[in-house]
Amino acid sequence: MLAELRTKSQITLPKEIVSSLGLSEGDKLDVCEKDGVIYLTPVTVYPKKYVDELQTELSELKKNIADGKQPTFDSIDALLERLESDNA
């Protein structure tokens, strides 16, 4: 499929690609070039505050794991068994 570079460096993505990726107006794409090839990758953008909150929560979980205060599981099945026993 061909796309034409237009004024202001704009291109139109072929409808088949947009549909197959489930893209819609306003979606963000990461654009990079490697060895003469242009790559477009759909991305989700989150507010910095949200990402900071997640990083804080992950840091607390890692600390709790290191201190032995956070249960860890060897498998999803073990986690689910624990959740079921806690709700019984």
C-alpha positions in Angstrom: 0.0 0.0 0.0 1.2 3.5 -0.8 0.8 6.6 1.3 1.6 10.0 0.1 3.6 12.6 2.1 1.5 15.8 2.1 2.0 19.3 3.3 3.1 19.7 6.9 4.6 16.2 6.7 1.2 14.5 7.0 0.3 11.1 5.7 -3.0 9.2 5.6 -2.9 5.6 6.9 -4.7 3.1 4.7 -8.2 2.3 6.0 -7.5 -1.4 6.1 -4.6 -0.9 8.5 -6.5 1.5 10.7 -9.4 -1.0 10.9 -7.2 -4.0 11.5 -5.5 -2.3 14.4 -8.7 -0.8 15.9 -7.4 2.7 15.6 -9.5 5.8 15.7 -9.2 9.6 15.5 -7.1 11.0 18.3 -5.1 7.7 19.0 -1.4 8.3 19.6 1.4 6.6 17.5 5.1 6.4 18.4 7.1 7.2 15.3 10.7 6.0 15.0 13.2 5.3 12.2 15.8 2.5 12.1 18.0 1.6 9.2 15.9 3.7 6.8 12.5 2.1 7.8 9.8 4.2 9.5 7.9 2.4 12.3 4.5 3.5 13.7 3.5 1.9 16.9 0.1 2.6 18.7 0.6 3.7 22.2 -1.5 4.7 25.2 -0.5 7.9 27.0 -1.2 8.2 30.8 -1.1 11.4 32.9 2.3 11.8 34.7 0.5 11.9 38.1 -1.1 8.5 37.4 2.3 7.0 36.4 4.0 8.5 39.5 1.3 7.0 41.7 1.8 3.6 40.2 5.6 3.9 40.7 5.1 4.8 44.3 2.7 1.8 44.8 5.2 -0.6 43.1 8.1 0.7 45.3 6.0 0.1 48.4 5.1 -3.5 47.2 8.8 -4.2 46.5 9.8 -3.0 50.0 7.0 -5.1 51.6 8.2 -8.1 49.7 11.8 -7.5 50.7 10.7 -7.1 54.4 8.6 -10.3 54.2 5.3 -8.4 54.7 3.9 -9.0 51.2 2.8 -12.5 50.3 4.3 -13.8 47.1 3.0 -16.7 44.9 4.8 -19.2 42.7 1.8 -19.4 40.3 -1.5 -17.8 39.4 -3.2 -20.9 40.8 -1.6 -20.4 44.2 -2.8 -16.8 44.2 -6.3 -17.7 43.2 -6.4 -20.4 45.9 -5.3 -17.8 48.5 -8.0 -15.4 47.3 -10.7 -18.0 47.5 -9.7 -19.1 51.0 -9.6 -15.5 52.2 -13.2 -15.0 50.8 -14.5 -18.2 52.4 
